[in-house]
Amino acid sequence: MLCFTYLVLVLLAAQALGFDSPAWPLKVSADGRHLLDQKNQPFLIHGDTAWSLLVQLSKPDAERYLEDRKRRGFSAVLVNLIEYKFADRPPFNQEMNAPFLTPGDFSTPNEAYFAHADWVIAKAAEKGIAVFLFPSYFGKPRSGSGWWAELNANGAEKSRNYGRYLGSRYRAYANIVWVHGGDYTPAEDAAGMAFALEILHGMKERDSSKLHSFHGVRSTTALGHRTFAPYLDLDSVYPGDELGSGGTSAPTSPAQPLTMSLQAYNREGFRPHYLIEARYESLSGKPTNAGPHASDRPRFRRQAYWSILAGAAGHFFGNFPVWSFSKGWDGDAGIGSPGNQDMERVWELFRSRPWHGLIPDQDHTTVTSGYGSFGEPDYVAAGRAGDGSLVMAYVPDSERQERTLTVDMTRLSGKAEAKWFSPANGKYKDIGVRRNSGSQRFNVPDDNGTGAGDWVLVLETESKKARR
């Protein structure tokens, strides 16, 4: 009896923390804005970038990584099914199995390699984690980072059959979302694009239950690629790197995670969109909790909160040692980094609130002043529930000494409990109960507990709290 009671308590605790596993597969909501599981529960894509998971880690290490992701509230991982460059011995996995018996020949899949991938994907499903999986990551031509040349060499028939093989093999793995492309945007009429599309068609021949998305180059969206767009269920937003990428690309606007998310939200023929691969943490291999790296933490938080409050179905966080599972991936610069800890707080804030019903406050009818300049790093992203039960506004860290938001309280359906949430330590500052009449001013606190000044304003009506 004692053991049974303990088990019940563990299960209840897991549900309270949002760890109950989704009912796979995922599907698009009726309004086309977010994802649902098969019980019609909203699924927030709260993802981690784990490109080399299937080749770089042994089974025990892969399970340890996935258990840590589950514990921190991550609901998705971004993974290469077949790795080309970024591993110790690509394309071999840790068991020294390559994906193809004949190198680069899609018609010769190696059972031993894919059996290991099966195990990891199934383990992710057990832990409630969706796997956003790339069947043949393109990579930049002449960079030696992807399968673009091999894709062209295999041609249409082999590509279609490879898609059929994957569709049949992974039909029962309901936690997979397929992602095509990969850091390259070829000409729409390029032969390789047609061959990559053959892979998608082959998958759908054998398995129509999976969702599909696309990943091009920075500053593009999935639905911006005409060849693939008609066949995609999900849009992705891939912003530029505001600091540049190791000298290989020029810096872009730091506000792209927000502005591109809103463009995707406002697109004619929109589909659920998610933020993918914005600025990575620990590019130096050092934790972002001291020295010059400490200033990066508000940037990673800003990317996540901006995207969700701009109507995204979710986002992916990235950490440099983790995505390649290089030295230190399981230490303070990897899965235990300050950025990962901040992502836990993203989950804590949104998981118990109707994030999926928040409508972006693009016309500033809710937060009417103090929202900063659109397209700049200080811009306040805000959302309001359609029934007036909830308003949330993210105030980024900025050099402004004092900030005050003005909120039209008539946009709420009743008296609201007001509080500030620190995205840096997860603590709340209660402001008290506010009436839903007139405009009211909210002074943004200074230090959020880490020396930074980003905060989330949360206004919840009493009826909303009663339903939680």
C-alpha positions as a Markdown table, in Angstrom:
| # | Residue | x | y | z |
|---|---|---|---|---|
| 1 | Met | 0.0 | 0.0 | 0.0 |
| 2 | Leu | 2.8 | 2.4 | 0.8 |
| 3 | Cys | 4.5 | 1.7 | -2.5 |
| 4 | Phe | 1.2 | 2.4 | -4.3 |
| 5 | Thr | 0.7 | 5.6 | -2.4 |
| 6 | Tyr | 4.2 | 6.7 | -3.3 |
| 7 | Leu | 3.6 | 6.0 | -7.0 |
| 8 | Val | 0.4 | 8.0 | -7.0 |
| 9 | Leu | 2.2 | 11.0 | -5.4 |
| 10 | Val | 5.0 | 10.8 | -7.9 |
| 11 | Leu | 2.5 | 10.7 | -10.8 |
| 12 | Leu | 0.5 | 13.7 | -9.4 |
| 13 | Ala | 3.7 | 15.6 | -8.9 |
| 14 | Ala | 4.8 | 14.9 | -12.5 |
| 15 | Gln | 1.4 | 16.1 | -13.8 |
| 16 | Ala | 1.6 | 19.3 | -11.6 |
| 17 | Leu | 5.0 | 20.0 | -13.2 |
| 18 | Gly | 3.7 | 19.5 | -16.7 |
| 19 | Phe | 5.5 | 16.2 | -17.2 |
| 20 | Asp | 2.5 | 14.1 | -18.3 |
| 21 | Ser | 3.2 | 12.7 | -21.7 |
| 22 | Pro | 1.2 | 14.0 | -24.6 |
| 23 | Ala | -1.1 | 11.7 | -26.5 |
| 24 | Trp | 0.8 | 11.3 | -29.7 |
| 25 | Pro | 0.7 | 12.2 | -32.6 |
| 26 | Leu | 0.5 | 16.0 | -32.6 |
| 27 | Lys | -2.0 | 17.8 | -34.8 |
| 28 | Val | -2.7 | 21.4 | -35.8 |
| 29 | Ser | -5.4 | 23.2 | -33.9 |
| 30 | Ala | -8.7 | 24.2 | -35.6 |
| 31 | Asp | -7.6 | 27.8 | -35.7 |
| 32 | Gly | -4.3 | 26.9 | -37.3 |
| 33 | Arg | -2.3 | 28.7 | -34.6 |
| 34 | His | -0.8 | 26.0 | -32.4 |
| 35 | Leu | -0.4 | 22.2 | -31.9 |
| 36 | Leu | -2.6 | 19.8 | -30.0 |
| 37 | Asp | -2.2 | 16.3 | -28.8 |
| 38 | Gln | -4.8 | 13.6 | -29.5 |
| 39 | Lys | -6.6 | 14.6 | -26.3 |
| 40 | Asn | -6.9 | 18.1 | -27.7 |
| 41 | Gln | -4.4 | 19.4 | -25.0 |
| 42 | Pro | -2.3 | 22.4 | -26.3 |
| 43 | Phe | 1.3 | 21.4 | -26.9 |
| 44 | Leu | 3.9 | 24.2 | -26.4 |
| 45 | Ile | 7.0 | 23.6 | -28.5 |
| 46 | His | 9.6 | 24.3 | -25.8 |
| 47 | Gly | 12.5 | 22.8 | -27.6 |
| 48 | Asp | 16.2 | 22.2 | -27.3 |
| 49 | Thr | 18.6 | 22.0 | -30.2 |
| 50 | Ala | 20.3 | 18.5 | -30.2 |
| 51 | Trp | 21.5 | 18.0 | -33.7 |
| 52 | Ser | 24.0 | 15.2 | -33.1 |
| 53 | Leu | 22.0 | 13.3 | -30.4 |
| 54 | Leu | 21.6 | 10.1 | -32.5 |
| 55 | Val | 25.3 | 9.7 | -33.4 |
| 56 | Gln | 27.3 | 11.3 | -30.7 |
| 57 | Leu | 25.8 | 9.7 | -27.5 |
| 58 | Ser | 25.6 | 6.2 | -26.3 |
| 59 | Lys | 22.2 | 4.9 | -25.1 |
| 60 | Pro | 22.9 | 5.6 | -21.4 |
| 61 | Asp | 24.1 | 9.1 | -22.2 |
| 62 | Ala | 21.2 | 9.7 | -24.6 |
| 63 | Glu | 18.7 | 8.6 | -21.8 |
| 64 | Arg | 20.5 | 10.8 | -19.3 |
| 65 | Tyr | 20.2 | 13.8 | -21.6 |
| 66 | Leu | 16.5 | 13.2 | -22.4 |
| 67 | Glu | 15.7 | 12.8 | -18.7 |
| 68 | Asp | 17.4 | 16.1 | -18.0 |
| 69 | Arg | 15.4 | 17.7 | -20.8 |
| 70 | Lys | 12.1 | 16.3 | -19.4 |
| 71 | Arg | 13.0 | 17.5 | -15.9 |
| 72 | Arg | 13.6 | 21.0 | -17.2 |
| 73 | Gly | 10.3 | 21.1 | -19.1 |
| 74 | Phe | 11.6 | 20.8 | -22.6 |
| 75 | Ser | 8.9 | 19.2 | -24.8 |
| 76 | Ala | 10.9 | 18.9 | -28.1 |
| 77 | Val | 14.4 | 18.3 | -29.5 |
| 78 | Leu | 15.8 | 19.2 | -32.9 |
| 79 | Val | 17.8 | 16.3 | -34.3 |
| 80 | Asn | 19.6 | 15.0 | -37.4 |
| 81 | Leu | 18.6 | 11.4 | -38.3 |
| 82 | Ile | 21.8 | 11.1 | -40.3 |
| 83 | Glu | 24.8 | 13.2 | -39.3 |
| 84 | Tyr | 27.3 | 14.3 | -41.9 |
| 85 | Lys | 30.0 | 16.4 | -40.1 |
| 86 | Phe | 29.3 | 17.4 | -36.5 |
| 87 | Ala | 30.3 | 14.3 | -34.6 |
| 88 | Asp | 33.4 | 12.4 | -33.6 |
| 89 | Arg | 33.3 | 10.0 | -36.5 |
| 90 | Pro | 30.5 | 11.1 | -38.9 |
| 91 | Pro | 28.4 | 9.6 | -40.2 |
| 92 | Phe | 29.1 | 6.7 | -37.8 |
| 93 | Asn | 27.3 | 6.6 | -34.5 |
| 94 | Gln | 28.9 | 5.6 | -31.1 |
| 95 | Glu | 28.3 | 2.0 | -32.0 |
| 96 | Met | 30.3 | 2.5 | -35.2 |
| 97 | Asn | 27.4 | 1.9 | -37.5 |
| 98 | Ala | 27.0 | 4.2 | -40.5 |
| 99 | Pro | 23.5 | 5.0 | -41.9 |
| 100 | Phe | 24.1 | 3.4 | -45.3 |
| 101 | Leu | 25.9 | 0.2 | -46.1 |
| 102 | Thr | 27.3 | 1.9 | -49.2 |
| 103 | Pro | 28.5 | 5.4 | -48.2 |
| 104 | Gly | 26.0 | 8.0 | -49.4 |
| 105 | Asp | 23.7 | 5.6 | -51.2 |
| 106 | Phe | 20.2 | 6.1 | -49.9 |
| 107 | Ser | 19.1 | 2.7 | -51.2 |
| 108 | Thr | 21.3 | 0.8 | -48.8 |
| 109 | Pro | 20.0 | 1.7 | -45.2 |
| 110 | Asn | 22.0 | 0.0 | -42.4 |
| 111 | Glu | 19.6 | -1.8 | -40.0 |
| 112 | Ala | 22.0 | -1.5 | -37.1 |
| 113 | Tyr | 22.3 | 2.3 | -37.4 |
| 114 | Phe | 18.5 | 2.9 | -37.7 |
| 115 | Ala | 17.8 | 0.5 | -34.8 |
| 116 | His | 19.9 | 2.7 | -32.5 |
| 117 | Ala | 17.9 | 5.8 | -33.8 |
| 118 | Asp | 14.7 | 3.9 | -33.1 |
| 119 | Trp | 15.7 | 3.4 | -29.5 |
| 120 | Val | 16.5 | 7.0 | -28.8 |
| 121 | Ile | 13.3 | 8.3 | -30.5 |
| 122 | Ala | 11.2 | 5.8 | -28.6 |
| 123 | Lys | 12.9 | 6.9 | -25.4 |
| 124 | Ala | 12.1 | 10.5 | -26.1 |
| 125 | Ala | 8.4 | 9.5 | -26.6 |
| 126 | Glu | 8.4 | 7.8 | -23.2 |
| 127 | Lys | 9.5 | 11.1 | -21.7 |
| 128 | Gly | 6.9 | 13.2 | -23.5 |
| 129 | Ile | 9.4 | 14.8 | -25.9 |
| 130 | Ala | 8.7 | 15.4 | -29.6 |
| 131 | Val | 11.6 | 14.8 | -32.0 |
| 132 | Phe | 11.8 | 17.3 | -34.9 |
| 133 | Leu | 13.8 | 15.1 | -37.2 |
| 134 | Phe | 15.8 | 15.9 | -40.4 |
| 135 | Pro | 15.9 | 13.0 | -42.9 |
| 136 | Ser | 18.7 | 14.5 | -44.9 |
| 137 | Tyr | 20.1 | 17.8 | -43.6 |
| 138 | Phe | 21.2 | 19.8 | -46.7 |
| 139 | Gly | 24.1 | 21.8 | -45.2 |
| 140 | Lys | 25.8 | 24.6 | -47.1 |
| 141 | Pro | 27.3 | 23.4 | -50.4 |
| 142 | Arg | 31.1 | 23.1 | -50.4 |
| 143 | Ser | 31.1 | 23.3 | -46.6 |
| 144 | Gly | 31.2 | 19.6 | -46.1 |
| 145 | Ser | 28.4 | 19.9 | -43.5 |
| 146 | Gly | 25.4 | 18.2 | -45.1 |
| 147 | Trp | 24.0 | 15.7 | -47.6 |
| 148 | Trp | 23.2 | 18.1 | -50.5 |
| 149 | Ala | 25.7 | 16.6 | -52.9 |
| 150 | Glu | 24.6 | 13.0 | -52.0 |
| 151 | Leu | 21.0 | 14.0 | -52.4 |
| 152 | Asn | 21.7 | 15.2 | -56.0 |
| 153 | Ala | 23.7 | 12.1 | -56.7 |
| 154 | Asn | 20.9 | 9.7 | -55.6 |
| 155 | Gly | 18.3 | 11.3 | -57.8 |
| 156 | Ala | 14.5 | 11.0 | -57.8 |
| 157 | Glu | 13.9 | 7.3 | -57.6 |
| 158 | Lys | 16.3 | 6.5 | -54.8 |
| 159 | Ser | 15.1 | 9.6 | -52.9 |
| 160 | Arg | 11.5 | 8.5 | -53.2 |
| 161 | Asn | 12.3 | 5.1 | -52.0 |
| 162 | Tyr | 14.4 | 6.4 | -49.1 |
| 163 | Gly | 11.3 | 8.5 | -48.1 |
| 164 | Arg | 9.1 | 5.3 | -48.3 |
| 165 | Tyr | 11.6 | 3.5 | -46.1 |
| 166 | Leu | 11.5 | 6.2 | -43.5 |
| 167 | Gly | 7.7 | 6.5 | -43.7 |
| 168 | Ser | 7.3 | 2.8 | -43.1 |
| 169 | Arg | 10.0 | 2.4 | -40.5 |
| 170 | Tyr | 8.8 | 5.4 | -38.4 |
| 171 | Arg | 5.1 | 5.1 | -38.9 |
| 172 | Ala | 4.7 | 3.8 | -35.3 |
| 173 | Tyr | 6.9 | 6.5 | -33.8 |
| 174 | Ala | 4.2 | 9.0 | -33.3 |
| 175 | Asn | 6.3 | 11.7 | -31.6 |
| 176 | Ile | 8.2 | 12.6 | -34.8 |
| 177 | Val | 7.8 | 15.8 | -36.7 |
| 178 | Trp | 9.7 | 15.7 | -40.0 |
| 179 | Val | 11.8 | 18.8 | -40.9 |
| 180 | His | 13.2 | 19.1 | -44.4 |
| 181 | Gly | 16.1 | 21.2 | -45.8 |
| 182 | Gly | 18.7 | 22.4 | -43.4 |
| 183 | Asp | 20.7 | 25.7 | -43.4 |
| 184 | Tyr | 20.6 | 26.0 | -47.2 |
| 185 | Thr | 18.1 | 27.6 | -49.5 |
| 186 | Pro | 18.7 | 26.3 | -53.1 |
| 187 | Ala | 17.0 | 27.7 | -56.1 |
| 188 | Glu | 13.4 | 26.6 | -56.1 |
| 189 | Asp | 14.0 | 24.8 | -59.5 |
| 190 | Ala | 17.2 | 23.1 | -58.4 |
| 191 | Ala | 17.2 | 19.4 | -59.0 |
| 192 | Gly | 18.2 | 18.7 | -55.4 |
| 193 | Met | 15.0 | 20.5 | -54.2 |
| 194 | Ala | 12.9 | 18.2 | -56.4 |
| 195 | Phe | 14.8 | 15.1 | -55.0 |
| 196 | Ala | 14.3 | 16.3 | -51.4 |
| 197 | Leu | 10.6 | 16.7 | -52.2 |
| 198 | Glu | 10.6 | 13.1 | -53.4 |
| 199 | Ile | 11.7 | 12.1 | -49.9 |
| 200 | Leu | 8.7 | 14.0 | -48.4 |
| 201 | His | 6.3 | 12.4 | -51.0 |
| 202 | Gly | 7.7 | 8.9 | -50.2 |
| 203 | Met | 7.2 | 9.5 | -46.5 |
| 204 | Lys | 3.6 | 10.6 | -47.0 |
| 205 | Glu | 2.9 | 7.6 | -49.2 |
| 206 | Arg | 3.6 | 5.3 | -46.2 |
| 207 | Asp | 2.6 | 7.5 | -43.3 |
| 208 | Ser | 0.1 | 10.4 | -43.5 |
| 209 | Ser | 0.0 | 11.0 | -39.8 |
| 210 | Lys | 3.2 | 13.0 | -39.4 |
| 211 | Leu | 3.6 | 16.8 | -39.5 |
| 212 | His | 6.2 | 18.3 | -41.8 |
| 213 | Ser | 8.2 | 21.6 | -41.7 |
| 214 | Phe | 11.2 | 23.1 | -43.5 |
| 215 | His | 14.5 | 24.8 | -42.5 |
| 216 | Gly | 16.3 | 27.1 | -44.9 |
| 217 | Val | 18.9 | 29.8 | -44.3 |
| 218 | Arg | 18.8 | 32.5 | -41.7 |
| 219 | Ser | 16.3 | 35.3 | -42.1 |
| 220 | Thr | 13.8 | 32.9 | -43.9 |
| 221 | Thr | 10.7 | 31.1 | -43.0 |
| 222 | Ala | 9.5 | 27.6 | -44.0 |
| 223 | Leu | 6.5 | 28.8 | -45.9 |
| 224 | Gly | 8.7 | 31.2 | -47.8 |
| 225 | His | 10.1 | 28.2 | -49.8 |
| 226 | Arg | 7.7 | 27.8 | -52.7 |
| 227 | Thr | 8.7 | 24.2 | -53.6 |
| 228 | Phe | 7.9 | 22.8 | -50.1 |
| 229 | Ala | 5.3 | 25.3 | -48.8 |
| 230 | Pro | 2.2 | 23.4 | -50.3 |
| 231 | Tyr | 3.2 | 20.3 | -48.4 |
| 232 | Leu | 4.1 | 21.8 | -45.0 |
| 233 | Asp | 2.0 | 21.7 | -41.8 |
| 234 | Leu | 4.2 | 24.0 | -39.8 |
| 235 | Asp | 6.0 | 27.2 | -40.5 |
| 236 | Ser | 9.4 | 27.9 | -39.0 |
| 237 | Val | 11.0 | 31.3 | -38.3 |
| 238 | Tyr | 14.8 | 31.2 | -38.7 |
| 239 | Pro | 16.1 | 34.6 | -37.7 |
| 240 | Gly | 19.6 | 36.0 | -38.5 |
| 241 | Asp | 22.3 | 36.1 | -35.9 |
| 242 | Glu | 22.4 | 39.5 | -34.3 |
| 243 | Leu | 26.1 | 39.1 | -33.5 |
| 244 | Gly | 27.1 | 37.3 | -36.7 |
| 245 | Ser | 28.1 | 33.6 | -36.9 |
| 246 | Gly | 31.8 | 33.3 | -36.3 |
| 247 | Gly | 32.6 | 35.7 | -39.2 |
| 248 | Thr | 30.6 | 33.7 | -41.7 |
| 249 | Ser | 27.6 | 35.9 | -41.7 |
| 250 | Ala | 26.9 | 39.6 | -41.0 |
| 251 | Pro | 25.0 | 40.6 | -37.9 |
| 252 | Thr | 21.3 | 41.2 | -38.4 |
| 253 | Ser | 18.6 | 43.1 | -36.5 |
| 254 | Pro | 18.4 | 41.8 | -32.9 |
| 255 | Ala | 14.6 | 42.1 | -33.2 |
| 256 | Gln | 14.2 | 39.5 | -35.9 |
| 257 | Pro | 12.9 | 36.8 | -33.6 |
| 258 | Leu | 10.0 | 39.1 | -32.9 |
| 259 | Thr | 9.4 | 40.8 | -36.2 |
| 260 | Met | 9.7 | 37.6 | -38.2 |
| 261 | Ser | 7.3 | 35.8 | -35.8 |
| 262 | Leu | 4.7 | 38.5 | -36.3 |
| 263 | Gln | 5.2 | 38.3 | -40.1 |
| 264 | Ala | 4.5 | 34.5 | -39.8 |
| 265 | Tyr | 1.5 | 35.2 | -37.6 |
| 266 | Asn | 0.1 | 37.7 | -40.0 |
| 267 | Arg | 0.8 | 35.7 | -43.2 |
| 268 | Glu | -2.0 | 34.9 | -45.5 |
| 269 | Gly | -2.5 | 31.2 | -45.4 |
| 270 | Phe | -0.7 | 31.0 | -42.0 |
| 271 | Arg | 0.2 | 27.8 | -40.2 |
| 272 | Pro | 1.5 | 27.3 | -36.7 |
| 273 | His | 5.0 | 28.7 | -36.6 |
| 274 | Tyr | 7.9 | 28.2 | -34.2 |
| 275 | Leu | 11.2 | 30.0 | -33.6 |
| 276 | Ile | 14.2 | 27.9 | -34.6 |
| 277 | Glu | 17.9 | 28.5 | -34.0 |
| 278 | Ala | 18.2 | 32.1 | -32.9 |
| 279 | Arg | 21.3 | 33.1 | -31.0 |
| 280 | Tyr | 23.1 | 30.1 | -29.3 |
| 281 | Glu | 24.4 | 30.1 | -25.8 |
| 282 | Ser | 28.1 | 29.3 | -24.8 |
| 283 | Leu | 29.6 | 29.9 | -28.2 |
| 284 | Ser | 32.9 | 30.2 | -26.4 |
| 285 | Gly | 32.4 | 26.9 | -24.6 |
| 286 | Lys | 32.1 | 28.8 | -21.3 |
| 287 | Pro | 29.0 | 29.2 | -19.1 |
| 288 | Thr | 27.1 | 32.5 | -19.4 |
| 289 | Asn | 27.1 | 33.2 | -15.7 |
| 290 | Ala | 30.2 | 35.4 | -15.3 |
| 291 | Gly | 32.2 | 38.0 | -17.1 |
| 292 | Pro | 31.3 | 39.1 | -20.7 |
| 293 | His | 29.1 | 36.1 | -21.2 |
| 294 | Ala | 26.6 | 37.2 | -18.5 |
| 295 | Ser | 25.2 | 39.8 | -20.8 |
| 296 | Asp | 24.0 | 37.1 | -23.2 |
| 297 | Arg | 21.4 | 35.7 | -20.7 |
| 298 | Pro | 18.8 | 38.5 | -21.4 |
| 299 | Arg | 19.2 | 37.9 | -25.1 |
| 300 | Phe | 18.2 | 34.2 | -24.9 |
| 301 | Arg | 15.3 | 35.0 | -22.6 |
| 302 | Arg | 14.2 | 37.8 | -25.0 |
| 303 | Gln | 14.1 | 35.4 | -28.0 |
| 304 | Ala | 11.9 | 32.9 | -26.2 |
| 305 | Tyr | 9.4 | 35.3 | -24.6 |
| 306 | Trp | 9.2 | 37.5 | -27.8 |
| 307 | Ser | 8.3 | 34.5 | -30.0 |
| 308 | Ile | 5.6 | 33.1 | -27.7 |
| 309 | Leu | 4.0 | 36.4 | -27.1 |
| 310 | Ala | 4.1 | 37.1 | -30.9 |
| 311 | Gly | 1.8 | 34.2 | -31.4 |
| 312 | Ala | 4.3 | 31.4 | -32.0 |
| 313 | Ala | 3.4 | 27.8 | -31.3 |
| 314 | Gly | 6.8 | 27.6 | -29.5 |
| 315 | His | 10.5 | 28.0 | -29.9 |
| 316 | Phe | 13.8 | 26.1 | -29.8 |
| 317 | Phe | 16.7 | 27.1 | -27.5 |
| 318 | Gly | 20.3 | 26.4 | -28.5 |
| 319 | Asn | 23.4 | 25.7 | -26.5 |
| 320 | Phe | 26.7 | 25.2 | -28.3 |
| 321 | Pro | 28.2 | 22.3 | -26.4 |
| 322 | Val | 24.9 | 20.6 | -26.3 |
| 323 | Trp | 23.8 | 20.6 | -30.0 |
| 324 | Ser | 27.0 | 18.8 | -31.0 |
| 325 | Phe | 27.4 | 17.0 | -27.7 |
| 326 | Ser | 31.0 | 18.1 | -27.5 |
| 327 | Lys | 33.2 | 18.3 | -24.4 |
| 328 | Gly | 31.3 | 19.8 | -21.5 |
| 329 | Trp | 27.8 | 19.1 | -22.9 |
| 330 | Asp | 26.7 | 17.7 | -19.5 |
| 331 | Gly | 28.4 | 20.4 | -17.4 |
| 332 | Asp | 27.9 | 24.0 | -16.4 |
| 333 | Ala | 28.3 | 25.2 | -20.0 |
| 334 | Gly | 26.0 | 22.6 | -21.3 |
| 335 | Ile | 22.7 | 21.2 | -20.0 |
| 336 | Gly | 23.3 | 22.9 | -16.6 |
| 337 | Ser | 24.0 | 26.4 | -18.1 |
| 338 | Pro | 22.3 | 29.6 | -16.9 |
| 339 | Gly | 20.5 | 29.7 | -20.3 |
| 340 | Asn | 19.0 | 26.3 | -19.7 |
| 341 | Gln | 17.9 | 27.3 | -16.2 |
| 342 | Asp | 16.3 | 30.4 | -17.7 |
| 343 | Met | 14.4 | 28.1 | -20.2 |
| 344 | Glu | 13.0 | 26.2 | -17.2 |
| 345 | Arg | 11.4 | 29.4 | -16.1 |
| 346 | Val | 9.9 | 30.0 | -19.5 |
| 347 | Trp | 8.1 | 26.7 | -19.1 |
| 348 | Glu | 7.1 | 27.4 | -15.5 |
| 349 | Leu | 5.5 | 30.7 | -16.5 |
| 350 | Phe | 3.5 | 29.5 | -19.6 |
| 351 | Arg | 2.6 | 25.9 | -18.9 |
| 352 | Ser | -0.3 | 26.5 | -16.5 |
| 353 | Arg | -1.6 | 29.5 | -18.4 |
| 354 | Pro | -3.5 | 29.7 | -21.8 |
| 355 | Trp | -0.5 | 30.8 | -23.8 |
| 356 | His | -2.2 | 29.3 | -26.9 |
| 357 | Gly | -5.1 | 31.8 | -26.6 |
| 358 | Leu | -3.0 | 35.0 | -26.3 |
| 359 | Ile | -3.5 | 37.4 | -29.2 |
| 360 | Pro | -0.5 | 39.6 | -30.0 |
| 361 | Asp | -1.0 | 43.2 | -29.0 |
| 362 | Gln | 0.2 | 44.5 | -32.3 |
| 363 | Asp | -2.0 | 47.6 | -32.4 |
| 364 | His | -1.2 | 48.5 | -28.7 |
| 365 | Thr | -4.8 | 48.5 | -27.6 |
| 366 | Thr | -3.8 | 46.7 | -24.4 |
| 367 | Val | -0.4 | 48.1 | -23.5 |
| 368 | Thr | -1.0 | 51.6 | -24.8 |
| 369 | Ser | 2.3 | 53.3 | -23.9 |
| 370 | Gly | 5.8 | 52.5 | -22.6 |
| 371 | Tyr | 6.2 | 49.6 | -25.1 |
| 372 | Gly | 9.4 | 51.0 | -26.7 |
| 373 | Ser | 10.2 | 51.1 | -30.4 |
| 374 | Phe | 9.1 | 48.3 | -32.7 |
| 375 | Gly | 12.1 | 46.6 | -34.3 |
| 376 | Glu | 14.4 | 47.6 | -31.5 |
| 377 | Pro | 15.7 | 45.4 | -28.6 |
| 378 | Asp | 13.7 | 47.4 | -26.0 |
| 379 | Tyr | 10.3 | 46.5 | -27.6 |
| 380 | Val | 7.6 | 45.1 | -25.3 |
| 381 | Ala | 5.8 | 42.1 | -26.7 |
| 382 | Ala | 2.4 | 41.7 | -25.1 |
| 383 | Gly | -0.6 | 39.3 | -25.6 |
| 384 | Arg | -4.2 | 39.3 | -24.4 |
| 385 | Ala | -6.5 | 36.3 | -24.0 |
| 386 | Gly | -9.5 | 36.6 | -26.2 |
| 387 | Asp | -11.9 | 36.3 | -23.3 |
| 388 | Gly | -10.1 | 39.0 | -21.3 |
| 389 | Ser | -8.9 | 36.6 | -18.6 |
| 390 | Leu | -5.2 | 37.2 | -19.0 |
| 391 | Val | -2.7 | 39.8 | -20.2 |
| 392 | Met | 1.1 | 39.1 | -20.4 |
| 393 | Ala | 3.8 | 41.5 | -21.4 |
| 394 | Tyr | 7.5 | 40.9 | -21.7 |
| 395 | Val | 9.7 | 43.9 | -21.0 |
| 396 | Pro | 13.3 | 43.3 | -22.3 |
| 397 | Asp | 16.4 | 44.4 | -20.5 |
| 398 | Ser | 17.4 | 47.8 | -21.7 |
| 399 | Glu | 19.6 | 50.8 | -20.9 |
| 400 | Arg | 16.6 | 52.8 | -19.9 |
| 401 | Gln | 16.8 | 53.7 | -16.2 |
| 402 | Glu | 13.0 | 53.8 | -15.6 |
| 403 | Arg | 10.2 | 52.2 | -17.5 |
| 404 | Thr | 6.5 | 52.4 | -17.0 |
| 405 | Leu | 3.8 | 50.5 | -18.9 |
| 406 | Thr | 0.3 | 51.9 | -19.3 |
| 407 | Val | -2.4 | 49.2 | -19.7 |
| 408 | Asp | -6.0 | 49.7 | -20.7 |
| 409 | Met | -7.6 | 47.7 | -17.9 |
| 410 | Thr | -11.0 | 47.6 | -19.7 |
| 411 | Arg | -9.4 | 44.9 | -21.9 |
| 412 | Leu | -9.7 | 42.5 | -19.0 |
| 413 | Ser | -13.0 | 40.8 | -18.1 |
| 414 | Gly | -12.8 | 41.5 | -14.4 |
| 415 | Lys | -10.6 | 42.4 | -11.5 |
| 416 | Ala | -7.1 | 41.2 | -12.0 |
| 417 | Glu | -4.3 | 40.1 | -9.7 |
| 418 | Ala | -1.2 | 41.9 | -11.0 |
| 419 | Lys | 2.3 | 40.7 | -10.5 |
| 420 | Trp | 5.8 | 40.9 | -12.0 |
| 421 | Phe | 7.6 | 37.7 | -12.9 |
| 422 | Ser | 11.4 | 37.6 | -13.0 |
| 423 | Pro | 12.5 | 35.4 | -15.9 |
| 424 | Ala | 16.0 | 35.2 | -14.3 |
| 425 | Asn | 15.0 | 33.6 | -11.0 |
| 426 | Gly | 11.3 | 32.6 | -11.3 |
| 427 | Lys | 10.2 | 34.8 | -8.4 |
| 428 | Tyr | 7.1 | 37.0 | -8.4 |
| 429 | Lys | 6.6 | 40.5 | -7.1 |
| 430 | Asp | 2.9 | 41.0 | -6.2 |
| 431 | Ile | 1.4 | 44.3 | -7.2 |
| 432 | Gly | -2.1 | 43.6 | -5.8 |
| 433 | Val | -5.6 | 43.4 | -7.3 |
| 434 | Arg | -6.4 | 46.0 | -10.0 |
| 435 | Arg | -9.9 | 47.0 | -11.2 |
| 436 | Asn | -10.7 | 46.5 | -14.8 |
| 437 | Ser | -11.5 | 50.2 | -15.5 |
| 438 | Gly | -9.6 | 53.0 | -17.1 |
| 439 | Ser | -5.8 | 53.0 | -17.8 |
| 440 | Gln | -3.4 | 52.1 | -15.1 |
| 441 | Arg | 0.4 | 52.5 | -14.9 |
| 442 | Phe | 2.8 | 49.8 | -13.9 |
| 443 | Asn | 6.3 | 50.7 | -13.0 |
| 444 | Val | 8.9 | 48.2 | -14.2 |
| 445 | Pro | 11.1 | 47.0 | -11.3 |
| 446 | Asp | 14.9 | 47.5 | -11.6 |
| 447 | Asp | 16.9 | 44.4 | -10.9 |
| 448 | Asn | 15.3 | 41.1 | -11.6 |
| 449 | Gly | 17.7 | 39.3 | -9.3 |
| 450 | Thr | 20.7 | 39.0 | -11.6 |
| 451 | Gly | 21.5 | 42.6 | -12.3 |
| 452 | Ala | 19.4 | 42.6 | -15.5 |
| 453 | Gly | 16.1 | 44.4 | -16.0 |
| 454 | Asp | 13.8 | 42.2 | -18.0 |
| 455 | Trp | 10.4 | 41.3 | -16.5 |
| 456 | Val | 7.1 | 39.8 | -17.4 |
| 457 | Leu | 3.9 | 41.6 | -16.4 |
| 458 | Val | 1.1 | 39.1 | -15.6 |
| 459 | Leu | -2.5 | 40.3 | -15.1 |
| 460 | Glu | -4.9 | 37.4 | -14.3 |
| 461 | Thr | -8.6 | 37.8 | -13.5 |
| 462 | Glu | -10.0 | 36.0 | -10.5 |
| 463 | Ser | -12.2 | 33.8 | -12.7 |
| 464 | Lys | -9.0 | 32.7 | -14.6 |
| 465 | Lys | -7.2 | 31.8 | -11.4 |
| 466 | Ala | -10.2 | 29.8 | -10.2 |
| 467 | Arg | -10.0 | 27.6 | -13.3 |
| 468 | Arg | -6.2 | 26.9 | -12.9 |
